[in-house]
């Protein structure tokens, strides 16, 4: 419960600091004819566009001053937003307030760690949550530009990552003054971003749904409900479960999305990658603001032009992948405007892009300095259908492809992936795939068509081509996974209109039960994924394959609490065994930089592979070697990497040898699963 109240405090800080600031900025810039809208709709626009200017504003504050200066725009915004809050007809907003309350209660239960007795259960989202927490605290500790929190070979390295969203959670951590640690500030940010997504659906419905306004409320409810509907991932998941029950060679995945190249559900996107979600929201709304805004001379629209530039800079800083996508989308839209000779919009878009590039130049220079590898960023590749990809070796054998050169084999593989694209997208999109067909067949060119006209083409065609034929070459395919978000929102809105057309008798009666069945499977997919997100770690700890992990996590959490007493300023390094894929506990509970985090995040942020390997091997050897001279070796490593405390777990090889040097040292913390020992330098001085 302590964490829950801490999260509530963090969420309150989000609303006090960022919503009023967003309201003031929207009042000045005037997106979507802001000043003429109703009080409730202005609040929705402000919530949805909270991440339009605020991330870049925080970037400047962190870089040249202090995040405490955020009090100035927040105070001015509170004064300005107060009359609007008094004028809102809250009885009309009751369904939305219930939705916000539900998000506030459910999101922490799904994401935050649970401690039950002497066991701490991390959620399945720990894979990304660990990184979010580490980056947030790095910003709090180091400012801008931050240092790499997961790898520090004898000296801190600058962080090669897009961290603008995490500036908001870092600001909440700063203002929380110890009441809101980084892990809870991140969860508060997840909730706030989820609320911004709900507000984005409301704003999009108002802007893009056709027809009489009396039907808008029911359409908004349906659109919000569809945020809980995913694709058909439940079907391959159940097949995998059957295989697991009948074979000892497979295991149940922790997420329903992992069976294929991901098209994540909205709930998964919100909970796993709030920074990409926020970047999508800004990209989506700024695109439609530019597309739907009337033409105006520069002297009348310069404030909105600056707003767009700041928003584009924020998109890039929150998600480089969606920033690159935004650049291509707006380039395609500008070409379209040139074809139709809308020269004022062409000039406005070009100027906004140029200003955004200038604003981003310090951040881009920081990234260039932090980059230590020459690997390609993107690659041309047809979107994979993994059930076929895993059979490529068998296909190569059956077709006798080994006699062909490597590039020819690759072309065959790409061709096979291309052939399976309809099945791939049909399974991933489910009811939305059918909804797209029905919309094209029965709604296009009718009163049920979405507003926006030809502005849809640059957005949809560009996104579809990029996510299908281009992938990010850094670690995971975030470009292909997150670049799908504009398409998903478009398909969601189109499905609402298809359902309206069906309800009005515009479709044959046979389509409606098919839509209901596919939507039901999509809803069941989301529910199952959310249940797995919370319960899988508990079941896996009790019955395998992660037996004992929750007990170890509890001990690690208690160890870091003790170290917070010994070293409250977090000046000293505490090194655990880095020979793990991901060391979640250090990132989530440690709140301090380490020389080597693990094999994934330790090498993730454009780290030179040779430097990583040499550092990793030297430190990992401390946890494996108990031979003569091992203690002197550990002291030498500690001196080289400024390590003051070693943290050993029962899973480490040295733990089993009770004659090892670690047992002869006085322990800063000890329990049956974890022991923390100080180096000689730390033992001889006060932390």
C-alpha positions as CSV (number, residue, x, y, z in Angstrom):
1,X,0.0,0.0,0.0
2,X,2.9,2.3,0.6
3,X,3.8,2.1,-3.1
4,X,0.2,2.8,-4.1
5,X,0.0,6.0,-2.0
6,X,3.4,7.0,-3.4
7,X,2.0,6.5,-6.9
8,X,-1.1,8.6,-6.1
9,X,1.2,11.4,-4.9
10,X,3.2,11.2,-8.1
11,X,0.0,11.3,-10.2
12,X,-1.2,14.3,-8.3
13,X,2.1,16.0,-9.1
14,X,1.6,15.2,-12.8
15,X,-1.8,16.9,-12.8
16,X,-0.7,19.9,-10.8
17,X,2.5,20.5,-12.9
18,X,1.7,19.4,-16.4
19,X,-2.1,19.7,-17.1
20,X,-2.3,23.5,-16.2
21,X,0.9,24.1,-18.1
22,X,-0.5,22.4,-21.1
23,X,-3.7,24.4,-20.8
24,X,-1.9,27.7,-20.8
25,X,0.2,26.7,-23.8
26,X,-2.9,25.5,-25.7
27,X,-4.6,28.8,-24.9
28,X,-1.7,30.8,-26.3
29,X,-1.2,28.6,-29.5
30,X,-4.8,27.8,-30.2
31,X,-4.8,24.2,-31.5
32,X,-8.2,23.0,-32.7
33,X,-9.7,26.4,-32.2
34,X,-9.0,26.0,-28.5
35,X,-10.6,29.1,-27.1
36,X,-14.0,28.6,-28.7
37,X,-14.4,25.1,-27.4
38,X,-16.4,24.1,-24.3
39,X,-14.7,23.9,-21.0
40,X,-14.8,20.1,-20.9
41,X,-13.4,19.8,-24.4
42,X,-10.6,22.2,-23.6
43,X,-9.6,20.0,-20.7
44,X,-9.6,17.0,-23.1
45,X,-7.3,18.9,-25.5
46,X,-5.0,20.0,-22.8
47,X,-4.7,16.5,-21.4
48,X,-4.2,14.9,-24.8
49,X,-1.5,17.5,-25.7
50,X,0.3,17.5,-22.3
51,X,3.3,15.9,-24.0
52,X,3.4,18.3,-27.0
53,X,5.5,21.0,-25.6
54,X,6.3,19.9,-22.0
55,X,9.0,17.3,-22.8
56,X,11.1,19.9,-24.8
57,X,10.5,22.5,-22.1
58,X,11.8,20.1,-19.5
59,X,14.8,19.3,-21.7
60,X,15.7,23.0,-21.7
61,X,15.1,23.4,-17.9
62,X,17.2,20.4,-17.1
63,X,20.0,21.5,-19.4
64,X,20.3,25.2,-18.5
65,X,18.6,25.7,-15.2
66,X,16.6,23.4,-12.8
67,X,13.4,21.4,-13.0
68,X,12.2,23.4,-10.0
69,X,11.5,26.2,-12.5
70,X,8.6,24.1,-13.7
71,X,6.7,25.8,-10.8
72,X,6.5,29.0,-12.8
73,X,4.4,27.8,-15.8
74,X,2.5,25.4,-13.5
75,X,1.4,28.2,-11.2
76,X,0.4,30.5,-14.1
77,X,-1.5,27.6,-15.6
78,X,-3.3,26.9,-12.4
79,X,-4.5,30.4,-12.2
80,X,-5.8,30.2,-15.8
81,X,-7.4,26.8,-15.6
82,X,-9.3,27.4,-12.4
83,X,-12.2,29.3,-14.0
84,X,-12.5,26.5,-16.6
85,X,-12.7,23.8,-13.9
86,X,-15.5,25.8,-12.2
87,X,-17.5,26.0,-15.4
88,X,-17.3,22.3,-16.3
89,X,-20.6,20.4,-16.1
90,X,-19.2,17.5,-14.2
91,X,-22.4,15.4,-14.5
92,X,-21.7,15.2,-18.2
93,X,-18.2,14.0,-17.5
94,X,-19.1,11.3,-15.0
95,X,-18.4,8.3,-17.3
96,X,-15.0,9.7,-18.1
97,X,-14.2,10.3,-14.4
98,X,-15.1,6.7,-13.8
99,X,-12.8,5.7,-16.6
100,X,-10.0,7.7,-15.0
101,X,-10.6,6.2,-11.6
102,X,-10.5,2.7,-13.1
103,X,-7.1,3.5,-14.9
104,X,-5.7,4.9,-11.6
105,X,-6.6,1.7,-9.7
106,X,-5.9,-0.9,-12.3
107,X,-2.6,0.3,-13.8
108,X,-0.6,0.2,-10.5
109,X,-1.9,-3.3,-9.8
110,X,-0.6,-4.4,-13.2
111,X,2.7,-2.7,-13.3
112,X,4.0,-2.0,-9.8
113,X,5.8,-4.7,-7.8
114,X,3.8,-6.7,-5.3
115,X,5.3,-7.7,-1.9
116,X,3.5,-10.6,-0.2
117,X,5.2,-11.7,3.0
118,X,8.8,-12.3,2.1
119,X,8.3,-12.4,-1.6
120,X,8.3,-9.5,-4.1
121,X,6.7,-10.2,-7.5
122,X,7.6,-8.0,-10.4
123,X,5.1,-7.7,-13.2
124,X,5.8,-9.1,-16.7
125,X,6.4,-5.6,-17.8
126,X,9.6,-5.7,-15.8
127,X,11.5,-6.1,-19.1
128,X,10.8,-2.5,-20.0
129,X,9.9,-1.2,-16.5
130,X,13.5,-1.8,-15.4
131,X,14.8,0.4,-18.2
132,X,12.2,3.1,-17.5
133,X,13.1,3.3,-13.9
134,X,16.9,3.4,-14.5
135,X,16.7,6.2,-17.1
136,X,14.3,8.2,-14.9
137,X,16.7,8.1,-11.9
138,X,19.7,8.8,-14.2
139,X,18.0,12.0,-15.2
140,X,17.3,12.9,-11.6
141,X,20.8,12.2,-10.5
142,X,22.8,13.6,-13.5
143,X,20.6,16.1,-15.2
144,X,20.8,16.6,-19.0
145,X,22.6,15.0,-20.7
146,X,22.4,11.9,-18.4
147,X,25.0,9.2,-18.0
148,X,24.4,5.6,-18.9
149,X,22.8,4.0,-15.8
150,X,23.7,0.4,-16.8
151,X,27.3,0.6,-17.9
152,X,30.2,2.6,-16.4
153,X,33.6,1.2,-17.4
154,X,35.9,3.2,-15.0
155,X,34.1,6.4,-15.9
156,X,30.4,7.3,-16.6
157,X,29.4,7.2,-20.3
158,X,26.8,9.5,-21.8
159,X,23.5,7.9,-22.4
160,X,22.5,7.1,-26.0
161,X,18.8,7.0,-25.8
162,X,15.6,9.1,-26.4
163,X,14.7,10.2,-22.9
164,X,12.3,13.2,-23.2
165,X,9.3,11.3,-21.8
166,X,11.4,10.3,-18.8
167,X,12.0,13.9,-18.0
168,X,8.4,14.1,-16.8
169,X,8.8,11.2,-14.4
170,X,12.1,12.5,-13.3
171,X,10.5,15.9,-12.5
172,X,7.9,14.1,-10.4
173,X,10.7,12.2,-8.6
174,X,12.4,15.6,-7.9
175,X,9.3,17.2,-6.6
176,X,8.4,14.1,-4.7
177,X,11.4,14.7,-2.4
178,X,11.8,11.0,-1.4
179,X,8.1,10.3,-1.3
180,X,8.0,9.3,-4.9
181,X,11.0,7.1,-6.0
182,X,11.7,6.6,-9.6
183,X,9.8,3.3,-9.9
184,X,6.6,5.0,-8.6
185,X,7.1,8.1,-10.7
186,X,7.2,5.9,-13.7
187,X,3.9,4.2,-12.8
188,X,2.3,7.6,-12.2
189,X,3.5,8.6,-15.7
190,X,2.0,5.4,-17.2
191,X,-1.4,6.4,-15.7
192,X,-1.1,10.0,-16.9
193,X,-0.2,8.8,-20.4
194,X,-3.1,6.3,-20.4
195,X,-5.4,9.2,-19.5
196,X,-3.9,11.2,-22.4
197,X,-4.7,8.4,-24.8
198,X,-8.3,8.3,-23.6
199,X,-8.5,12.1,-24.1
200,X,-7.0,11.6,-27.6
201,X,-9.8,9.2,-28.6
202,X,-12.3,11.8,-27.4
203,X,-10.7,14.6,-29.4
204,X,-10.3,12.4,-32.4
205,X,-13.9,11.5,-32.3
206,X,-15.0,15.1,-32.1
207,X,-12.8,16.0,-35.1
208,X,-13.2,13.1,-37.4
209,X,-16.6,11.4,-36.8
210,X,-19.2,12.6,-39.3
211,X,-22.9,13.1,-38.8
212,X,-25.0,14.7,-36.1
213,X,-23.5,15.5,-32.7
214,X,-26.3,13.7,-30.9
215,X,-24.6,10.4,-31.9
216,X,-21.2,11.5,-30.8
217,X,-21.5,10.4,-27.2
218,X,-22.4,6.8,-28.1
219,X,-19.6,6.7,-30.7
220,X,-17.1,7.9,-28.1
221,X,-18.1,5.2,-25.7
222,X,-17.7,2.6,-28.4
223,X,-14.3,4.0,-29.4
224,X,-13.1,4.0,-25.8
225,X,-14.3,0.5,-25.3
226,X,-12.4,-0.7,-28.4
227,X,-9.2,0.3,-26.6
228,X,-9.7,-3.0,-24.8
229,X,-10.1,-5.0,-28.0
230,X,-6.9,-6.6,-29.5
231,X,-6.3,-9.0,-32.4
232,X,-6.5,-12.8,-32.5
233,X,-3.3,-13.5,-30.4
234,X,-5.3,-15.7,-28.1
235,X,-5.6,-18.4,-30.7
236,X,-1.8,-19.1,-31.2
237,X,-1.4,-18.7,-27.4
238,X,-3.9,-21.4,-26.7
239,X,-2.2,-23.6,-29.3
240,X,1.1,-23.0,-27.5
241,X,-0.6,-23.9,-24.1
242,X,-1.8,-27.2,-25.6
243,X,1.8,-27.9,-26.9
244,X,3.2,-27.1,-23.4
245,X,0.8,-29.5,-21.7
246,X,1.7,-32.3,-24.2
247,X,5.4,-31.7,-24.5
248,X,8.3,-30.8,-22.1
249,X,10.1,-28.9,-24.8
250,X,8.0,-25.7,-24.9
251,X,7.0,-23.1,-22.3
252,X,4.1,-20.8,-22.0
253,X,5.1,-17.2,-23.1
254,X,4.7,-14.4,-20.6
255,X,2.8,-12.2,-23.1
256,X,0.3,-13.0,-25.9
257,X,2.1,-10.7,-28.2
258,X,5.4,-12.7,-28.4
259,X,4.3,-15.3,-30.8
260,X,4.8,-13.0,-33.8
261,X,6.2,-9.7,-34.9
262,X,4.3,-7.5,-32.5
263,X,1.2,-5.4,-33.2
264,X,0.6,-4.5,-29.6
265,X,-2.8,-4.0,-28.0
266,X,-3.6,-0.5,-26.7
267,X,-3.4,-1.7,-23.2
268,X,0.0,-3.4,-23.7
269,X,1.3,-0.2,-25.5
270,X,0.2,2.0,-22.6
271,X,1.6,-0.2,-19.9
272,X,4.9,-1.4,-21.6
273,X,6.0,1.7,-23.6
274,X,4.4,4.9,-22.3
275,X,7.1,7.0,-24.0
276,X,6.1,5.6,-27.4
277,X,2.4,6.1,-26.6
278,X,3.0,9.7,-25.7
279,X,5.0,10.3,-28.9
280,X,2.2,8.7,-31.0
281,X,-0.5,10.9,-29.3
282,X,1.4,14.1,-30.2
283,X,2.2,12.9,-33.7
284,X,-1.4,12.0,-34.4
285,X,-2.9,15.2,-33.0
286,X,-0.4,17.5,-34.6
287,X,-0.9,15.9,-37.9
288,X,-4.7,16.4,-37.8
289,X,-4.3,19.9,-36.5
290,X,-2.1,20.8,-39.5
291,X,-4.4,18.9,-41.9
292,X,-7.7,20.4,-40.7
293,X,-6.5,23.9,-39.9
294,X,-7.7,26.6,-42.3
295,X,-5.1,28.4,-44.4
296,X,-3.9,31.6,-42.7
297,X,-1.0,34.0,-43.3
298,X,2.1,33.6,-41.2
299,X,1.5,36.7,-39.1
300,X,-1.7,35.2,-37.8
301,X,-0.5,31.6,-37.3
302,X,3.1,32.0,-36.1
303,X,2.2,30.8,-32.5
304,X,0.6,27.7,-33.9
305,X,3.6,27.1,-36.1
306,X,6.0,27.4,-33.2
307,X,3.7,25.0,-31.2
308,X,4.0,22.4,-34.1
309,X,7.7,22.8,-34.1
310,X,8.0,22.2,-30.4
311,X,5.6,19.2,-30.7
312,X,7.7,17.6,-33.4
313,X,10.8,18.1,-31.4
314,X,9.1,16.5,-28.4
315,X,8.0,13.5,-30.6
316,X,11.6,12.9,-31.7
317,X,12.9,13.2,-28.2
318,X,10.3,10.8,-26.7
319,X,10.7,8.2,-29.5
320,X,13.3,8.5,-32.3
321,X,11.3,5.9,-34.3
322,X,8.1,7.8,-34.2
323,X,10.1,11.0,-34.9
324,X,11.5,9.4,-38.0
325,X,8.0,8.3,-39.0
326,X,6.7,11.8,-38.4
327,X,9.3,13.3,-40.7
328,X,8.3,10.9,-43.5
329,X,4.6,11.4,-42.9
330,X,4.8,15.2,-43.0
331,X,7.1,15.1,-46.0
332,X,4.5,13.0,-47.8
333,X,1.7,15.4,-46.7
334,X,3.7,18.4,-47.8
335,X,4.2,16.9,-51.3
336,X,0.4,16.3,-51.4
337,X,-0.2,20.0,-50.5
338,X,2.2,21.0,-53.3
339,X,0.3,19.0,-55.8
340,X,-2.9,20.7,-54.8
341,X,-1.1,24.1,-54.6
342,X,-1.8,24.8,-50.9
343,X,1.3,26.9,-50.7
344,X,0.6,28.5,-47.3
345,X,0.4,25.0,-45.7
346,X,3.5,24.0,-47.5
347,X,5.4,27.0,-46.1
348,X,4.0,26.4,-42.6
349,X,5.0,22.7,-42.6
350,X,8.5,23.4,-44.0
351,X,9.1,26.2,-41.4
352,X,7.8,24.0,-38.5
353,X,10.1,21.2,-39.6
354,X,13.1,23.5,-39.9
355,X,12.5,25.1,-36.5
356,X,12.1,21.6,-35.0
357,X,15.4,20.5,-36.5
358,X,17.1,23.6,-35.0
359,X,15.5,23.0,-31.6
360,X,16.7,19.4,-31.6
361,X,20.2,20.2,-32.6
362,X,21.6,20.0,-29.0
363,X,19.9,16.7,-28.4
364,X,21.2,15.3,-31.7
365,X,24.7,16.4,-30.9
366,X,24.5,14.7,-27.5
367,X,23.3,11.5,-29.2
368,X,26.2,11.7,-31.7
369,X,28.7,12.1,-28.9
370,X,27.2,9.2,-27.0
371,X,27.2,6.8,-29.9
372,X,30.0,4.2,-29.7
373,X,29.0,1.9,-32.5
374,X,28.7,2.2,-36.3
375,X,25.8,-0.3,-36.7
376,X,22.9,0.6,-39.1
377,X,19.8,2.1,-37.6
378,X,17.2,0.8,-40.0
379,X,17.1,-2.0,-42.6
380,X,14.8,-3.0,-45.5
381,X,13.0,-6.2,-44.6
382,X,9.5,-7.6,-45.2
383,X,7.6,-7.9,-42.0
384,X,8.1,-11.4,-40.6
385,X,5.5,-14.0,-39.9
386,X,7.3,-15.9,-37.2
387,X,5.4,-19.2,-37.4
388,X,6.9,-19.4,-40.9
389,X,10.3,-17.9,-40.1
390,X,11.0,-20.6,-37.6
391,X,10.5,-23.1,-40.3
392,X,12.9,-21.5,-42.8
393,X,15.6,-24.0,-42.1
394,X,13.2,-26.9,-43.0
395,X,12.0,-25.0,-46.1
396,X,15.6,-24.4,-47.2
397,X,16.3,-28.2,-46.9
398,X,13.1,-29.2,-48.7
399,X,13.7,-26.7,-51.5
400,X,17.4,-27.5,-51.6
401,X,18.2,-23.8,-51.3
402,X,21.7,-24.4,-49.8
403,X,23.1,-24.4,-53.3
404,X,22.1,-20.8,-53.9
405,X,24.1,-17.8,-52.7
406,X,23.2,-16.2,-49.4
407,X,21.4,-13.2,-51.0
408,X,19.2,-15.5,-53.1
409,X,18.2,-17.4,-50.0
410,X,17.4,-14.2,-48.3
411,X,15.2,-13.1,-51.2
412,X,13.3,-16.4,-51.0
413,X,12.7,-15.8,-47.3
414,X,11.5,-12.3,-47.9
415,X,9.2,-13.5,-50.7
416,X,7.7,-16.1,-48.4
417,X,7.1,-13.4,-45.7
418,X,5.5,-11.2,-48.3
419,X,3.1,-13.9,-49.4
420,X,2.0,-14.5,-45.8
421,X,1.4,-10.8,-45.1
422,X,-2.5,-11.1,-45.3
423,X,-2.5,-13.9,-42.8
424,X,0.0,-12.1,-40.7
425,X,-2.1,-8.9,-40.5
426,X,-5.3,-10.8,-40.3
427,X,-4.2,-12.6,-37.1
428,X,-2.6,-9.5,-35.5
429,X,-5.5,-7.1,-36.3
430,X,-8.5,-9.4,-36.0
431,X,-11.7,-7.5,-36.0
432,X,-9.9,-4.4,-37.2
433,X,-8.7,-6.2,-40.3
434,X,-12.3,-7.1,-41.2
435,X,-13.5,-3.6,-40.2
436,X,-11.0,-2.1,-42.7
437,X,-12.5,-4.2,-45.5
438,X,-16.1,-3.3,-44.5
439,X,-15.3,0.4,-44.2
440,X,-13.7,0.4,-47.6
441,X,-16.6,-1.5,-49.1
442,X,-19.6,0.1,-47.4
443,X,-18.6,3.4,-45.7
444,X,-16.2,5.1,-48.0
445,X,-17.9,7.9,-49.9
446,X,-21.1,7.7,-47.7
447,X,-22.3,9.8,-44.8
448,X,-20.5,7.2,-42.6
449,X,-17.0,8.1,-43.9
450,X,-14.6,9.7,-41.5
451,X,-13.7,13.4,-42.0
452,X,-10.3,14.3,-43.2
453,X,-10.7,13.5,-46.9
454,X,-7.4,13.1,-48.8
455,X,-5.3,13.9,-45.7
456,X,-5.7,10.3,-44.7
457,X,-3.6,9.1,-47.7
458,X,-0.2,10.4,-46.7
459,X,-0.7,9.1,-43.1
460,X,-2.0,5.7,-43.9
461,X,0.1,4.8,-46.9
462,X,3.3,6.0,-45.4
463,X,2.7,4.1,-42.1
464,X,1.7,0.9,-44.0
465,X,4.8,1.0,-46.2
466,X,7.2,1.6,-43.4
467,X,5.9,-0.9,-40.9
468,X,5.7,-3.6,-43.7
469,X,9.0,-3.1,-45.5
470,X,11.3,-1.3,-43.0
471,X,12.5,-2.3,-39.6
472,X,14.7,-0.8,-36.9
473,X,18.1,-2.6,-36.8
474,X,18.9,-1.7,-33.2
475,X,18.0,-4.5,-30.7
476,X,14.2,-4.8,-31.4
477,X,12.0,-3.7,-34.3
478,X,10.5,-0.7,-32.4
479,X,10.0,1.1,-35.7
480,X,7.8,-1.7,-37.0
481,X,6.0,-2.2,-33.7
482,X,5.4,1.4,-32.7
483,X,5.0,2.8,-36.2
484,X,1.7,0.8,-36.4
485,X,0.0,3.0,-33.8
486,X,-1.4,5.6,-36.3
487,X,-2.8,2.7,-38.4
488,X,-4.3,1.2,-35.3
489,X,-6.1,4.4,-34.3
490,X,-7.4,4.9,-37.8
491,X,-8.7,1.3,-37.9
492,X,-10.3,1.9,-34.5
493,X,-12.2,4.9,-35.6
494,X,-13.2,3.2,-38.9
495,X,-14.5,0.2,-37.0
496,X,-16.8,2.5,-35.0
497,X,-18.3,3.8,-38.2
498,X,-18.7,0.3,-39.6
499,X,-20.6,-0.7,-36.4
500,X,-22.8,2.4,-36.8
501,X,-23.5,1.5,-40.4
502,X,-24.4,-2.1,-39.3
503,X,-26.7,-0.8,-36.5
504,X,-28.5,1.4,-39.1
505,X,-29.1,-1.6,-41.4
506,X,-26.4,-0.6,-43.9
507,X,-24.7,-4.0,-43.8
508,X,-26.1,-7.4,-44.4
509,X,-27.1,-9.2,-41.2
510,X,-24.4,-11.8,-41.7
511,X,-21.5,-9.4,-41.0
512,X,-22.6,-8.3,-37.5
513,X,-22.2,-11.7,-35.7
514,X,-18.8,-12.1,-37.3
515,X,-17.8,-8.6,-36.0
516,X,-19.1,-9.6,-32.5
517,X,-17.2,-12.9,-32.5
518,X,-13.9,-11.3,-33.6
519,X,-14.3,-8.5,-31.2
520,X,-15.0,-11.0,-28.4
521,X,-11.8,-12.9,-29.2
522,X,-9.9,-9.5,-29.2
523,X,-11.4,-8.6,-25.8
524,X,-10.5,-12.1,-24.4
525,X,-7.0,-11.6,-25.8
526,X,-6.6,-8.4,-23.9
527,X,-8.0,-9.8,-20.6
528,X,-5.8,-12.9,-20.8
529,X,-2.7,-10.8,-21.5
530,X,-3.5,-8.5,-18.5
531,X,-4.1,-11.5,-16.2
532,X,-0.8,-13.0,-17.4
533,X,1.0,-9.7,-16.8
534,X,0.2,-9.9,-13.1
535,X,-0.2,-13.6,-12.3
536,X,2.5,-15.2,-14.5
537,X,5.4,-14.2,-12.2
538,X,3.5,-15.6,-9.2
539,X,2.7,-18.9,-10.8
540,X,6.2,-19.2,-12.3
541,X,7.7,-18.6,-8.9
542,X,5.6,-21.3,-7.3
543,X,5.7,-24.0,-10.0
544,X,8.6,-22.9,-12.3
545,X,10.4,-21.9,-14.4
546,X,11.3,-19.0,-12.1
547,X,11.2,-20.8,-8.8
548,X,12.7,-18.6,-6.0
549,X,12.9,-15.4,-8.0
550,X,10.3,-13.6,-5.9
551,X,12.2,-14.4,-2.7
552,X,15.4,-13.2,-4.2
553,X,13.7,-10.0,-5.4
554,X,12.4,-9.4,-1.8
555,X,15.9,-9.8,-0.4
556,X,17.4,-7.5,-3.0
557,X,14.8,-4.9,-2.2
558,X,15.6,-5.1,1.5
559,X,19.4,-5.0,0.7
560,X,19.0,-1.8,-1.3
561,X,16.9,-0.3,1.5
562,X,19.8,-1.0,3.9
563,X,22.3,0.5,1.4
564,X,20.1,3.7,1.2
565,X,20.8,4.1,4.9
566,X,24.5,3.5,4.5
567,X,24.8,5.6,1.4
568,X,21.8,8.0,1.2
569,X,23.4,10.1,-1.5
570,X,23.9,7.1,-3.8
571,X,27.5,8.1,-4.4
572,X,29.0,4.6,-4.4
573,X,28.6,1.7,-6.8
574,X,27.0,-1.5,-5.7
575,X,27.9,-4.3,-8.0
576,X,25.9,-7.5,-8.4
577,X,26.6,-10.5,-10.7
578,X,26.1,-9.1,-14.2
579,X,25.9,-12.6,-15.8
580,X,22.1,-12.4,-16.3
581,X,20.0,-11.4,-19.3
582,X,18.3,-8.6,-17.4
583,X,18.9,-7.7,-13.7
584,X,15.5,-6.3,-12.9
585,X,16.0,-5.7,-9.1
586,X,19.0,-3.5,-9.5
587,X,17.2,-1.2,-11.9
588,X,13.9,-1.1,-10.1
589,X,15.1,-0.9,-6.5
590,X,18.7,0.1,-6.6
591,X,18.3,3.7,-7.8
592,X,22.0,4.0,-8.6
593,X,24.3,3.5,-11.6
594,X,26.4,0.3,-11.7
595,X,29.6,-0.6,-13.6
596,X,27.8,-3.4,-15.5
597,X,24.0,-4.0,-15.1
598,X,23.5,-7.2,-17.2
599,X,24.1,-8.6,-20.6
600,X,21.1,-6.8,-22.2
601,X,20.9,-3.3,-20.8
602,X,24.6,-3.2,-20.0
603,X,25.3,-3.4,-23.7
604,X,22.2,-1.7,-25.0
605,X,22.8,2.0,-25.3
606,X,25.3,2.0,-28.2
607,X,28.1,0.5,-26.0
608,X,31.3,-0.5,-27.7
609,X,31.1,-4.4,-27.8
610,X,34.8,-4.9,-27.0
611,X,34.7,-2.5,-24.0
612,X,31.6,-4.2,-22.7
613,X,33.0,-7.7,-23.0
614,X,36.3,-6.9,-21.3
615,X,34.5,-5.1,-18.4
616,X,31.8,-7.8,-18.1
617,X,34.4,-10.6,-17.9
618,X,36.5,-8.9,-15.3
619,X,33.5,-8.2,-13.0
620,X,31.7,-11.5,-13.6
621,X,34.8,-13.4,-12.6
622,X,34.5,-12.0,-9.0
623,X,31.2,-14.0,-8.6
624,X,32.7,-17.2,-10.0
625,X,36.2,-17.4,-8.5
626,X,37.0,-18.5,-5.0
627,X,40.5,-19.8,-5.6
628,X,43.6,-18.4,-3.9
629,X,44.0,-14.7,-4.7
630,X,40.3,-14.2,-5.4
631,X,40.0,-11.6,-2.7
632,X,42.9,-9.6,-4.0
633,X,41.4,-9.9,-7.5
634,X,38.1,-8.6,-6.3
635,X,39.8,-5.6,-4.5
636,X,41.7,-4.8,-7.7
637,X,38.4,-4.8,-9.8
638,X,36.7,-2.7,-7.1
639,X,39.5,-0.1,-7.2
640,X,39.4,0.1,-11.0
641,X,35.6,0.5,-11.2
642,X,35.0,2.5,-8.0
643,X,32.9,-0.3,-6.5
644,X,32.3,0.1,-2.8
645,X,29.9,-2.8,-2.2
646,X,29.6,-6.3,-3.6
647,X,26.1,-7.9,-3.6
648,X,26.1,-11.7,-3.8
649,X,23.0,-13.9,-4.2
650,X,22.4,-17.6,-3.5
651,X,22.4,-18.3,-7.2
652,X,26.0,-17.0,-7.6
653,X,28.7,-19.8,-7.9
654,X,30.8,-18.3,-5.0
655,X,27.8,-18.6,-2.7
656,X,28.1,-22.4,-2.4
657,X,31.7,-22.3,-1.1
658,X,31.6,-21.4,2.6
659,X,35.4,-21.1,2.6
660,X,35.2,-18.2,0.1
661,X,36.4,-14.8,1.1
662,X,33.0,-13.2,1.0
663,X,32.0,-15.0,4.3
664,X,35.0,-13.6,6.2
665,X,34.0,-10.0,5.6
666,X,31.6,-8.2,7.9
667,X,28.3,-7.9,6.0
668,X,26.5,-4.6,5.4
669,X,23.4,-6.7,4.8
670,X,22.8,-10.5,5.0
671,X,19.8,-12.9,4.8
672,X,19.5,-16.4,3.6
673,X,19.4,-15.3,-0.1
674,X,21.6,-12.1,-0.3
675,X,24.7,-10.8,1.3
676,X,26.3,-7.4,0.8
677,X,30.0,-7.0,1.7
678,X,32.0,-3.8,1.6
679,X,35.3,-3.5,-0.2
680,X,38.3,-2.7,1.9
681,X,38.1,1.0,0.9
682,X,34.5,1.3,1.9
683,X,35.1,-0.6,5.1
684,X,37.8,1.8,6.2
685,X,35.8,4.9,5.6
686,X,32.4,6.2,6.4
687,X,30.0,6.3,3.4
